[in-house]
Amino acid sequence: MKKFQFSLAKLKHYKERMEEAEKNNLGILRRELVVLQQQLEEIFAVIELKNAELSEIYIKGTTPVDISVRKRYISARKQDAVEKQIEIFHKEAEVQRQLEVVLELQKEVASLEKLEENQLEEYRAAELKETEQFIDEFMTNADFRKQNG
């Protein structure tokens, strides 16, 4: 009997390569998301620092122009934070979509693996049947030779 070969091996290999590529893309997107979240934290830290500085300046006293400039800077950083949050929201949606792609490919690969297992079981059953048939024929031939020998 010829060696077992899964009939959909090429498709399975292709799907596995696609799954790996999509997992890599997912990893890249997750790293980008982490970077965006770190950038947002940095923006919040700057806002907090500048608010503290502004409070000190109120106590120590300064010019209205200086206060106005500092408030505009803080306001601009708050706008940066809002924009970064929107960017994070979109990146999270992108990560979720990519995760769904990866999960779908994993399901496809798993179903191909199950199909391969079923084909292997069928192959082994056929191989066992062929071996039993060979042994039966061998024993029949041996008995025949013994009787006619």
N, C-alpha and C positions, 0 to 999 in steps of 0.2 A: 504494500500500500504506500502511496506517495506521502511525503511529509505534509503535516497540517499547514495550511496557509489561509489566513482570514481573508474572506472575499472582499471585505471593505477596508483592508489595511491601509490603502493609499488615502482614502477618505478620513479614516481615523487619524492617521499621521498629520494630514492637513489640518484637521480640526484641533489637534493638540498644539500644532505650531501657532494657529490663530489664537487659541486660548492663552498661550504664553505671551504672545505679542500684546493681546488685550490686557493681560495682567500687568505687563510692563507699563502700558499706557495708564492703567489705573494707579500704579505706584507713582508715576510722574505727576499725575493730577493731585494725588494726596499730598505729595511733597510741596507742590505749588500752593495747595490750600494751607498747609502749615506755615509756609513763608508769608502768605497774606495775613494769617492770624497773628503772626509775630509782628508784622509791620503795623497792624492795627493796635496791638499792645504798646508798641513803641510810640505811636501817635498819642494814645491815651496817657502814656507816661509824660510826654512832652507837654500835653495840655495841663496835666496835674502840676508839673513843675512850674509852668508859666503862670498858672493861677496862684500858686504859692508865692511866686515872685511879685505878682501884682498885689497880693494882700500885704506883703512887706512894704511895697512902695506906697500903698495907701497910708500905712502907719507912719512911715518915715517922711512922707510928703514928696511930691514931685509936680511936674507941670501937667496941665490937662492934655497937652499934645502927647507927652510920653505915655500917659494912661490910655489915650485913644489908640496910639500905635500898638501898644501891648494888647489891648482888647481886640483890635482887628486881627492881630497875629493869632490870638487864641481862637477867634471866630473862624479864621481860615483853616486852622488845624482841625476844628470841629467839623468843618465841611469836608476836609480830607478824610476824617474818620467815617463820615456818612458814606462817602464814595467808596471807601475801602470795605465797609460793611456790605454795600451793594455788590461789589466785586466778589466778596466772600460768598454771598448768597448765590450768585451765578456759578461760582466754582463748585460749591456744594451740590448744586443741581447737576453740574457736569459730572462730578464724581459719582453721583447716584445713577445717572444714565450709564456711565461706564461700568459700574458695578453690575447693573442689570445685564449688560452685554456679556460680561465675564460669567455671570451665573448661568445665562442661557447656553453659552459655549460649554460650560462644565456639565450641564445636563445632557447636551448632545454627545459629549465625549463619554460620559457615563453610560448612556444608552448604547453607544457603539461598543463599549467594553463589555456590557452585558450580552450584546449580540455575539461578540467574539467568544465569550464564555460558553454560550449556548451552542455555537458552531463547534467549538472544541469538544464539548460533551458529546455531540452527535458524531464527531470524528472518532473519538475514543470508543464509542459504542459500536460503530461500524468496524473499527480496527479489531475490537474484541470478538465481534461476530466472525470476522474474516479469519482470525486466529483459531477460533473454535472450529470453524469449517475446515481449516487446514489440518488441524489435529484429528478431526473425524475422518477425513479422507486418508490421512497417514495411517491411522489405526485400521481402517477398512482395507487399505492396501497391504498392511502388515499381516492382517488376518488372512487375506486372500493368498499371499505368498506362503504363509505358514501351511495353509491347507493344500496348496498345490505344489509346495516345495519338496 
